[in-house]
Amino acid sequence: MDTNNTKPWDAARRDSRRNSGIEAYAVPYAEQRKYIGTDVYRGGTVRMDIGGLHPAKFHAELMRVALASGVAVHGRTPVTSIERDGSGFRVVTSAGALEARQVLVCTNGYTDGVVPFLRRRLVPVRSRIIATEELAPEVMARLMPKRMMITENREVGFYYRPSPDGKRILLGGRDGSRVGDPVAPKLLLRRGLVNLFPELETVRLSHSWFGNVAMNRDMIPRIFEKDGIVYATGFCGSGVVWAPWIGMHAAHKLMGHEGRARSAFDFRPPAFIPFYRGNPWFMPAFIQGYRMRDRIAMWRASR
Ligand SMILES: Cc1cc2nc3c(=O)[nH]c(=O)nc-3n(C[C@H](O)[C@H](O)[C@H](O)COP(=O)(O)OP(=O)(O)OC[C@H]3O[C@@H](n4cnc5c(N)ncnc54)[C@H](O)[C@@H]3O)c2cc1C
């Protein structure tokens, strides 16, 4: 029994570090403002093993290292078919055909009809981000005092962070739109931002962008092999973290490095999705349905 003044959440923090090596702890509502300048939540959890990076710099450095080690990169050169050819493959691209001993498919949320097997198993979902104009340093210090990456545990929650230079807030979320660049999802994110931080009511947005992430039925990323082709995919919105890790294991698998290739994520393909051939017609309704579940859960919690 704790005889000193230790609070229960301090004991939980110690246990978590001892048992999992991860420093994680609860933040009670009374201490929430030390972490985030909003009263919208009723406390939260901090995990010190999760952080942020500057994705463009990360990408540039990956590219530099790959090119320096002799990799040939051909952008804007879509593959139009992959066929078995003897013991290897014939890969046809918009710039011509080539013979390949091995093929690794990493098309994730942009998977097209070239690999119909995978297309029937991944649902592309738009993820969208807005960036505020530069905010005064004292506003940033008040709203995001710890400069942490933040996410919500709602079904369709927001994720947000200070920009890498610490001058703006970037806020993102899933998006039910499928074509073009409609304004409604941007406005929804803006409303979410203002709901969290009412003092940003009149703030201007400097940027907004979106891309596809790939969901699968069990929401587990994986490596798998089908008809000799290796796939590394299904990152469910967390591919900045997952893709380099899973990609490394997939590369070891192709190179036949038994021990280093071994991964718990190398297992069966994702389950196929009934009545689905790559056109996610149901996404707008799904996103609305999940938002409704969130509203019901919030209503229940507030009673
Ligand atoms: C707005 C937004 C915010 C995100 N935030 C986070 C985050 O905070 N943390 C995180 O971990 N992840 C985040 N993600 C997810 C992350 O960006 C993706 O999961 C990650 O980029 C997946 O990497 P990938 O290499 O597997 O696939 P992608 O980066 O999607 O690349 C797939 C590539 O395959 C190519 N391709 C498709 N078909 C063909 C073809 N036939 N021939 C040739 N090339 C083809 C495409 O052109 C594309 O370049 C975010 C994504 C978005 C859009």
The ligand as a Gaussian input file, in Angstrom:
#p B3LYP/6-31G(d) Opt

LIG

0 1
 C       -3.690000      13.934000     -44.501000
 C       -2.963000      12.689000     -44.038000
 C       -2.462000      12.615000     -42.750000
 C       -1.774000      11.497000     -42.316000
 N       -1.264000      11.478000     -41.051000
 C       -0.536000      10.412000     -40.649000
 C        0.061000      10.391000     -39.354000
 O       -0.093000      11.328000     -38.559000
 N        0.782000       9.309000     -38.992000
 C        0.961000       8.254000     -39.824000
 O        1.653000       7.306000     -39.452000
 N        0.393000       8.232000     -41.063000
 C       -0.349000       9.282000     -41.480000
 N       -0.927000       9.274000     -42.717000
 C       -0.905000       8.027000     -43.518000
 C        0.338000       7.881000     -44.316000
 O        0.603000       9.031000     -45.061000
 C        0.169000       6.691000     -45.271000
 O       -0.283000       5.592000     -44.531000
 C        1.513000       6.367000     -45.914000
 O        1.840000       7.375000     -46.823000
 C        1.453000       5.040000     -46.640000
 O        2.690000       4.880000     -47.291000
 P        2.825000       3.888000     -48.489000
 O        4.216000       4.050000     -49.024000
 O        2.375000       2.539000     -48.088000
 O        1.731000       4.381000     -49.559000
 P        1.554000       5.773000     -50.278000
 O        2.426000       6.821000     -49.652000
 O        0.091000       6.027000     -50.361000
 O        2.143000       5.465000     -51.711000
 C        1.507000       4.569000     -52.604000
 C        2.104000       4.851000     -53.968000
 O        1.703000       3.843000     -54.880000
 C        1.633000       4.476000     -56.144000
 N        0.851000       3.642000     -57.071000
 C       -0.443000       3.218000     -56.964000
 N       -0.766000       2.460000     -58.037000
 C        0.329000       2.419000     -58.833000
 C        0.606000       1.826000     -60.107000
 N       -0.291000       1.076000     -60.762000
 N        1.834000       2.011000     -60.635000
 C        2.771000       2.740000     -59.979000
 N        2.572000       3.313000     -58.775000
 C        1.367000       3.159000     -58.218000
 C        0.947000       5.798000     -55.842000
 O        1.165000       6.702000     -56.892000
 C        1.651000       6.199000     -54.553000
 O        2.788000       6.972000     -54.823000
 C       -1.617000      10.397000     -43.192000
 C       -2.138000      10.460000     -44.488000
 C       -2.799000      11.593000     -44.916000
 C       -3.336000      11.639000     -46.326000

